[in-house]
Every structure is written in C-alpha cells, then in structure tokens.
Amino acid sequence: MKWPASFFSCGTNCSSWPMGGKLPGPASGTAPANAYTTESNPIVVIGEQYIVPYPVDLKIQHTVFTVAENNFDITDVNDNPIFKVKNKLFSFPDRRVLLDAAGNPLVSLKQKILSVHRRWRVFRGESDKSSDFLFSVRKSSLVHLKMRTKTTMTKTLDVFLASNTSESLPDFKIKQGWRDSSCTIFAGNAIIAQMQRKQNVKSLVINADNYGITAYPNVDYAFVVALVVILDEMNRNSYD
C-alpha cells in the first residue's frame, strides 16, 4: 500500500514529540512475521510525532468513577500518561475527544447518527468540518469460520481515510473475534497493531473493559488508540 507523501514521518529526529508526556519505550515480546515495519513508508494519520521506529505497548484503562461516561486513561507499560479520552462537554454521548497527556485535543470521534453501518467519523482537534475530516470506521461483515464441530465468528470493521472518497476498498481492516477479547488491525496483509482485552479486580468491580495494545514500528500509535476506542464504543452498543 502506497501512502501520500504528506503522510511521511520526520523520523527519530522529529522536533514535535508528544506534548506533556513521555515517549513510550519499545515493546516486549515477539512481533508476528507479517508485522508492519516499513521505515520508508510510515503510516501517519493523526500526527508524525506518534511515529517511532520500534513497536510500542500501551494500556487503555477506564477512568475510575467515569465508566458510564466511557472515559479512558492511556499509559505506557510504566503507567506514564500518554493520552486521555473524554466525552466532549455539552455534546451528545456519541462524541469523544482524544487528548494528549497535556490535555490538548488531538481528534474528535463522532458517531454518524442513523448510519446503516454504525459509522464513526474522526476529525482533527474538536472540529467537525469537512476540511478537518481524517478517517471513518464502519461495520463490514460477520465472517463464519467452521473448525470441526465448533463455529466461531469474526467481526470486521472497515477503515477509510479521508482521501479514499470512493470507499471501494478500505485502507485498513480491524478483525475481532466473536468474544471481543482481541483484535488485529491490518493494512493490506500487514499487521499494524494488535489488541488484547485485559481484566483485573478493579475492572471486574466497575464492570469495565481495559485493553493492552501493541502498535508496530512506523505506525501512528495515536491512530491505533483511536481505532480501539471506536471498537470499544461499537461493542458497548451492540452494533451487530
């Protein structure tokens, strides 16, 4: 997949590192063979400052006492703050804002009302202008996979960049198991990120899902976080 020149990263010498927080360190573990690593063609959707040349592990956790509002804290594995997700004040409950660690709005996530495919649209900052539109996510299909006597189902979401006006093919796909415990995000056949649902005593008590994310090298990890938050919203609202 070829990306527009405007998506290219400034690499490790970038002067616009994330504001108000630390740069997350390298992830542990082994990447799959088809993980995205292409340094010459980084995937930048939200910002160049969220591109690093190594895989990144992040944690997405519901903010205590705000589960009903579906607010999140996003940290690295050492609990350093990286992002936050909050409801937009004085708006409908189908609107979320992804903030950097300093509280600056990066993108707004907005569900399109009365959309057949339960589409979410993402805009730069707190805008909803077409000129600030970045990408959208919509339900794709239910794929049935039969294995011996057991049937499992995979939910698929399609992701379209703003430049993809025809939407004949998605730019990315999110594939999730029926039990919603994990998902894999693809660009073509390459894996750009993976998510695992995490549970601990606190999450069970407050009835909230927490997630562990790995974004692979040269992939905009803010974009990955936005996709997982939208996936959580769709799951919570039983979009099937």
Contacts in CASP RR format, 6 or more apart in sequence:
PFRMAT RR
TARGET T0000
AUTHOR 0000-0000-0000
METHOD contacts of the structure
MODEL  1
MKWPASFFSCGTNCSSWPMGGKLPGPASGTAPANAYTTESNPIVVIGEQY
IVPYPVDLKIQHTVFTVAENNFDITDVNDNPIFKVKNKLFSFPDRRVLLD
AAGNPLVSLKQKILSVHRRWRVFRGESDKSSDFLFSVRKSSLVHLKMRTK
TTMTKTLDVFLASNTSESLPDFKIKQGWRDSSCTIFAGNAIIAQMQRKQN
VKSLVINADNYGITAYPNVDYAFVVALVVILDEMNRNSYD
1 171 0 8 1.000
1 187 0 8 1.000
1 188 0 8 1.000
1 190 0 8 1.000
2 41 0 8 1.000
3 41 0 8 1.000
3 42 0 8 1.000
3 43 0 8 1.000
3 44 0 8 1.000
4 163 0 8 1.000
7 42 0 8 1.000
7 43 0 8 1.000
7 44 0 8 1.000
7 45 0 8 1.000
8 41 0 8 1.000
8 42 0 8 1.000
8 44 0 8 1.000
9 42 0 8 1.000
9 44 0 8 1.000
9 48 0 8 1.000
9 51 0 8 1.000
9 218 0 8 1.000
10 16 0 8 1.000
10 48 0 8 1.000
11 42 0 8 1.000
11 48 0 8 1.000
11 51 0 8 1.000
11 53 0 8 1.000
12 52 0 8 1.000
12 53 0 8 1.000
14 48 0 8 1.000
14 49 0 8 1.000
14 51 0 8 1.000
16 48 0 8 1.000
16 49 0 8 1.000
17 23 0 8 1.000
17 49 0 8 1.000
18 49 0 8 1.000
18 50 0 8 1.000
18 82 0 8 1.000
18 100 0 8 1.000
18 101 0 8 1.000
19 100 0 8 1.000
19 101 0 8 1.000
19 102 0 8 1.000
19 104 0 8 1.000
20 100 0 8 1.000
20 101 0 8 1.000
20 102 0 8 1.000
20 103 0 8 1.000
21 80 0 8 1.000
21 81 0 8 1.000
21 82 0 8 1.000
21 100 0 8 1.000
21 101 0 8 1.000
21 102 0 8 1.000
22 76 0 8 1.000
22 80 0 8 1.000
22 82 0 8 1.000
23 52 0 8 1.000
24 52 0 8 1.000
24 56 0 8 1.000
24 57 0 8 1.000
24 58 0 8 1.000
24 76 0 8 1.000
24 77 0 8 1.000
24 80 0 8 1.000
24 82 0 8 1.000
24 221 0 8 1.000
25 52 0 8 1.000
25 54 0 8 1.000
25 56 0 8 1.000
25 57 0 8 1.000
25 76 0 8 1.000
26 54 0 8 1.000
26 55 0 8 1.000
26 56 0 8 1.000
27 54 0 8 1.000
27 55 0 8 1.000
27 56 0 8 1.000
27 57 0 8 1.000
27 214 0 8 1.000
28 57 0 8 1.000
28 77 0 8 1.000
31 37 0 8 1.000
31 55 0 8 1.000
31 214 0 8 1.000
31 216 0 8 1.000
32 191 0 8 1.000
32 194 0 8 1.000
34 189 0 8 1.000
34 190 0 8 1.000
34 191 0 8 1.000
35 55 0 8 1.000
35 190 0 8 1.000
35 191 0 8 1.000
35 192 0 8 1.000
35 216 0 8 1.000
35 217 0 8 1.000
36 43 0 8 1.000
36 187 0 8 1.000
36 190 0 8 1.000
36 191 0 8 1.000
36 192 0 8 1.000
36 216 0 8 1.000
36 217 0 8 1.000
36 218 0 8 1.000
36 219 0 8 1.000
37 216 0 8 1.000
37 217 0 8 1.000
37 218 0 8 1.000
38 218 0 8 1.000
39 53 0 8 1.000
39 217 0 8 1.000
39 218 0 8 1.000
41 218 0 8 1.000
42 51 0 8 1.000
42 218 0 8 1.000
42 219 0 8 1.000
42 220 0 8 1.000
43 51 0 8 1.000
43 187 0 8 1.000
43 192 0 8 1.000
43 218 0 8 1.000
43 219 0 8 1.000
43 220 0 8 1.000
43 223 0 8 1.000
44 50 0 8 1.000
44 51 0 8 1.000
44 220 0 8 1.000
44 223 0 8 1.000
45 134 0 8 1.000
45 135 0 8 1.000
45 161 0 8 1.000
45 220 0 8 1.000
45 222 0 8 1.000
45 223 0 8 1.000
46 98 0 8 1.000
46 106 0 8 1.000
46 107 0 8 1.000
46 124 0 8 1.000
46 134 0 8 1.000
46 220 0 8 1.000
46 222 0 8 1.000
46 223 0 8 1.000
46 226 0 8 1.000
47 106 0 8 1.000
47 220 0 8 1.000
47 222 0 8 1.000
47 223 0 8 1.000
50 220 0 8 1.000
50 221 0 8 1.000
50 222 0 8 1.000
50 223 0 8 1.000
51 218 0 8 1.000
51 219 0 8 1.000
51 220 0 8 1.000
52 217 0 8 1.000
52 218 0 8 1.000
52 221 0 8 1.000
53 217 0 8 1.000
53 218 0 8 1.000
54 217 0 8 1.000
55 214 0 8 1.000
55 215 0 8 1.000
55 216 0 8 1.000
55 217 0 8 1.000
56 76 0 8 1.000
56 214 0 8 1.000
56 215 0 8 1.000
56 221 0 8 1.000
57 76 0 8 1.000
57 77 0 8 1.000
57 212 0 8 1.000
57 213 0 8 1.000
57 214 0 8 1.000
58 74 0 8 1.000
58 75 0 8 1.000
58 76 0 8 1.000
58 77 0 8 1.000
58 82 0 8 1.000
58 212 0 8 1.000
58 213 0 8 1.000
58 214 0 8 1.000
58 215 0 8 1.000
58 221 0 8 1.000
58 224 0 8 1.000
58 225 0 8 1.000
59 74 0 8 1.000
59 75 0 8 1.000
59 76 0 8 1.000
59 77 0 8 1.000
59 79 0 8 1.000
59 198 0 8 1.000
59 210 0 8 1.000
59 211 0 8 1.000
59 212 0 8 1.000
59 213 0 8 1.000
60 72 0 8 1.000
60 73 0 8 1.000
60 74 0 8 1.000
60 210 0 8 1.000
60 211 0 8 1.000
60 212 0 8 1.000
60 213 0 8 1.000
60 225 0 8 1.000
60 228 0 8 1.000
60 229 0 8 1.000
60 232 0 8 1.000
61 72 0 8 1.000
61 73 0 8 1.000
61 74 0 8 1.000
61 75 0 8 1.000
61 203 0 8 1.000
61 210 0 8 1.000
62 70 0 8 1.000
62 71 0 8 1.000
62 72 0 8 1.000
62 73 0 8 1.000
62 203 0 8 1.000
62 206 0 8 1.000
62 208 0 8 1.000
62 209 0 8 1.000
62 210 0 8 1.000
63 71 0 8 1.000
63 72 0 8 1.000
63 73 0 8 1.000
63 84 0 8 1.000
64 202 0 8 1.000
64 206 0 8 1.000
67 206 0 8 1.000
67 207 0 8 1.000
67 208 0 8 1.000
69 86 0 8 1.000
69 87 0 8 1.000
69 93 0 8 1.000
70 85 0 8 1.000
70 87 0 8 1.000
70 96 0 8 1.000
70 232 0 8 1.000
70 233 0 8 1.000
70 236 0 8 1.000
71 84 0 8 1.000
71 85 0 8 1.000
71 86 0 8 1.000
71 87 0 8 1.000
72 83 0 8 1.000
72 84 0 8 1.000
72 85 0 8 1.000
72 229 0 8 1.000
73 81 0 8 1.000
73 84 0 8 1.000
74 81 0 8 1.000
74 82 0 8 1.000
74 83 0 8 1.000
74 84 0 8 1.000
74 85 0 8 1.000
74 225 0 8 1.000
75 81 0 8 1.000
75 82 0 8 1.000
76 82 0 8 1.000
81 101 0 8 1.000
82 100 0 8 1.000
82 101 0 8 1.000
83 98 0 8 1.000
83 99 0 8 1.000
83 100 0 8 1.000
83 101 0 8 1.000
83 106 0 8 1.000
83 222 0 8 1.000
83 225 0 8 1.000
84 98 0 8 1.000
84 99 0 8 1.000
84 101 0 8 1.000
84 103 0 8 1.000
85 96 0 8 1.000
85 97 0 8 1.000
85 98 0 8 1.000
85 99 0 8 1.000
85 225 0 8 1.000
85 229 0 8 1.000
86 96 0 8 1.000
86 97 0 8 1.000
86 99 0 8 1.000
87 93 0 8 1.000
87 95 0 8 1.000
87 96 0 8 1.000
87 97 0 8 1.000
88 95 0 8 1.000
88 96 0 8 1.000
88 97 0 8 1.000
88 108 0 8 1.000
88 126 0 8 1.000
94 110 0 8 1.000
94 111 0 8 1.000
94 113 0 8 1.000
94 233 0 8 1.000
95 108 0 8 1.000
95 109 0 8 1.000
95 110 0 8 1.000
95 111 0 8 1.000
96 108 0 8 1.000
96 109 0 8 1.000
96 110 0 8 1.000
96 229 0 8 1.000
96 233 0 8 1.000
97 105 0 8 1.000
97 107 0 8 1.000
97 108 0 8 1.000
97 109 0 8 1.000
97 125 0 8 1.000
97 126 0 8 1.000
98 105 0 8 1.000
98 106 0 8 1.000
98 107 0 8 1.000
98 108 0 8 1.000
98 109 0 8 1.000
98 222 0 8 1.000
98 225 0 8 1.000
98 226 0 8 1.000
98 229 0 8 1.000
99 105 0 8 1.000
99 106 0 8 1.000
100 106 0 8 1.000
105 125 0 8 1.000
105 126 0 8 1.000
106 124 0 8 1.000
106 125 0 8 1.000
106 222 0 8 1.000
107 122 0 8 1.000
107 123 0 8 1.000
107 124 0 8 1.000
107 125 0 8 1.000
107 134 0 8 1.000
107 222 0 8 1.000
107 226 0 8 1.000
108 122 0 8 1.000
108 123 0 8 1.000
108 124 0 8 1.000
108 125 0 8 1.000
108 126 0 8 1.000
108 127 0 8 1.000
108 128 0 8 1.000
109 120 0 8 1.000
109 121 0 8 1.000
109 122 0 8 1.000
109 226 0 8 1.000
109 229 0 8 1.000
109 230 0 8 1.000
109 233 0 8 1.000
110 120 0 8 1.000
110 121 0 8 1.000
110 122 0 8 1.000
110 123 0 8 1.000
110 128 0 8 1.000
111 118 0 8 1.000
111 119 0 8 1.000
111 120 0 8 1.000
111 121 0 8 1.000
111 233 0 8 1.000
112 119 0 8 1.000
112 120 0 8 1.000
112 121 0 8 1.000
112 136 0 8 1.000
115 138 0 8 1.000
117 138 0 8 1.000
117 139 0 8 1.000
117 140 0 8 1.000
118 138 0 8 1.000
118 139 0 8 1.000
118 234 0 8 1.000
118 237 0 8 1.000
118 239 0 8 1.000
119 136 0 8 1.000
119 137 0 8 1.000
119 138 0 8 1.000
120 136 0 8 1.000
120 137 0 8 1.000
120 138 0 8 1.000
120 230 0 8 1.000
120 233 0 8 1.000
120 234 0 8 1.000
121 133 0 8 1.000
121 135 0 8 1.000
121 136 0 8 1.000
122 133 0 8 1.000
122 134 0 8 1.000
122 135 0 8 1.000
122 136 0 8 1.000
122 137 0 8 1.000
122 226 0 8 1.000
122 230 0 8 1.000
123 129 0 8 1.000
123 132 0 8 1.000
123 133 0 8 1.000
123 134 0 8 1.000
124 132 0 8 1.000
124 134 0 8 1.000
125 132 0 8 1.000
133 162 0 8 1.000
134 161 0 8 1.000
134 162 0 8 1.000
135 159 0 8 1.000
135 160 0 8 1.000
135 161 0 8 1.000
135 162 0 8 1.000
135 171 0 8 1.000
135 223 0 8 1.000
136 159 0 8 1.000
136 160 0 8 1.000
137 157 0 8 1.000
137 158 0 8 1.000
137 159 0 8 1.000
137 160 0 8 1.000
137 174 0 8 1.000
137 227 0 8 1.000
137 230 0 8 1.000
137 231 0 8 1.000
138 157 0 8 1.000
138 158 0 8 1.000
138 160 0 8 1.000
139 155 0 8 1.000
139 156 0 8 1.000
139 157 0 8 1.000
139 158 0 8 1.000
139 234 0 8 1.000
139 239 0 8 1.000
139 240 0 8 1.000
140 156 0 8 1.000
140 157 0 8 1.000
140 158 0 8 1.000
140 170 0 8 1.000
140 173 0 8 1.000
141 156 0 8 1.000
142 153 0 8 1.000
142 154 0 8 1.000
142 155 0 8 1.000
142 156 0 8 1.000
142 240 0 8 1.000
143 153 0 8 1.000
143 154 0 8 1.000
143 156 0 8 1.000
144 151 0 8 1.000
144 152 0 8 1.000
144 153 0 8 1.000
145 151 0 8 1.000
145 152 0 8 1.000
145 153 0 8 1.000
145 154 0 8 1.000
152 177 0 8 1.000
152 178 0 8 1.000
153 177 0 8 1.000
153 178 0 8 1.000
154 175 0 8 1.000
154 176 0 8 1.000
154 177 0 8 1.000
154 178 0 8 1.000
155 175 0 8 1.000
155 176 0 8 1.000
155 177 0 8 1.000
155 178 0 8 1.000
155 180 0 8 1.000
155 240 0 8 1.000
156 173 0 8 1.000
156 174 0 8 1.000
156 175 0 8 1.000
156 176 0 8 1.000
157 173 0 8 1.000
157 174 0 8 1.000
157 176 0 8 1.000
157 230 0 8 1.000
157 231 0 8 1.000
157 234 0 8 1.000
158 167 0 8 1.000
158 170 0 8 1.000
158 172 0 8 1.000
158 173 0 8 1.000
159 170 0 8 1.000
159 171 0 8 1.000
159 172 0 8 1.000
159 173 0 8 1.000
159 174 0 8 1.000
159 227 0 8 1.000
160 167 0 8 1.000
160 170 0 8 1.000
160 171 0 8 1.000
161 171 0 8 1.000
164 170 0 8 1.000
164 171 0 8 1.000
171 187 0 8 1.000
172 185 0 8 1.000
172 186 0 8 1.000
172 187 0 8 1.000
172 188 0 8 1.000
172 192 0 8 1.000
172 227 0 8 1.000
173 185 0 8 1.000
173 186 0 8 1.000
173 188 0 8 1.000
174 183 0 8 1.000
174 184 0 8 1.000
174 185 0 8 1.000
174 186 0 8 1.000
174 227 0 8 1.000
174 231 0 8 1.000
175 183 0 8 1.000
175 184 0 8 1.000
175 185 0 8 1.000
175 186 0 8 1.000
176 182 0 8 1.000
176 183 0 8 1.000
176 184 0 8 1.000
176 231 0 8 1.000
177 183 0 8 1.000
180 197 0 8 1.000
180 209 0 8 1.000
180 235 0 8 1.000
181 196 0 8 1.000
181 197 0 8 1.000
182 194 0 8 1.000
182 195 0 8 1.000
182 196 0 8 1.000
182 197 0 8 1.000
183 194 0 8 1.000
183 195 0 8 1.000
183 228 0 8 1.000
183 231 0 8 1.000
184 191 0 8 1.000
184 193 0 8 1.000
184 194 0 8 1.000
184 195 0 8 1.000
185 191 0 8 1.000
185 192 0 8 1.000
185 193 0 8 1.000
185 194 0 8 1.000
185 195 0 8 1.000
185 224 0 8 1.000
185 227 0 8 1.000
186 192 0 8 1.000
191 216 0 8 1.000
192 215 0 8 1.000
192 216 0 8 1.000
192 219 0 8 1.000
192 224 0 8 1.000
193 213 0 8 1.000
193 214 0 8 1.000
193 215 0 8 1.000
193 216 0 8 1.000
193 219 0 8 1.000
193 221 0 8 1.000
193 224 0 8 1.000
193 227 0 8 1.000
194 213 0 8 1.000
194 214 0 8 1.000
195 211 0 8 1.000
195 212 0 8 1.000
195 213 0 8 1.000
195 214 0 8 1.000
195 228 0 8 1.000
195 231 0 8 1.000
196 211 0 8 1.000
196 212 0 8 1.000
197 209 0 8 1.000
197 210 0 8 1.000
197 211 0 8 1.000
197 212 0 8 1.000
198 210 0 8 1.000
198 211 0 8 1.000
198 212 0 8 1.000
199 209 0 8 1.000
199 210 0 8 1.000
200 210 0 8 1.000
203 209 0 8 1.000
203 210 0 8 1.000
209 232 0 8 1.000
209 235 0 8 1.000
211 228 0 8 1.000
211 232 0 8 1.000
213 221 0 8 1.000
213 224 0 8 1.000
213 225 0 8 1.000
213 228 0 8 1.000
215 221 0 8 1.000
215 224 0 8 1.000
END
